[in-house]
């Protein structure tokens, strides 16, 4: 799931409420979730150190065994995180996320990536999300670009969003 929108539009609360409804049936990992008030209702591990996040994603990508209990990896503030990649690193955060989006569902691992910017330059793997939520954005054309189809009314209020799903 890819989620875009500006601050205070309801992205985190929407995702938190959805995960809360399945929390007892799944494992959840929260990456880059620095805000203390975000995702407090979830029983989840929280990883905020860059190197630990990178190692965790790499470990999940390399584990090719199907998990009995689904794992949901939530990555918050993706745009900031992706800029943290160091030059010369063989596997960048973007590479790990893209690899997981390409194959992890076969192993019962799912990603939820929350970001403020969702154009192709900001998120090169946006087409790999089979479900996309678009809340209000600074530039209205970002919604259409992220969703992948023309949206005539992009004047969304707080907690309103467009949902695109491949099915």
PELINNOR-V886501 format. One record per helix or strand of 2 or more residues. SS is the DSSP state (H for helix, E for strand). FROM is the first residue (numbers start at 0). TO is the last residue. If there is no record, write none. Layout:
SS_FROM_TO ; SS_FROM_TO
//
This chain:
E_1_3 ; H_10_19 ; H_22_24 ; E_26_30 ; E_44_46 ; H_49_61 ; E_70_74 ; H_77_81 ; H_92_106 ; E_108_114 ; H_125_127 ; E_130_133 ; H_140_146 ; E_161_164
//
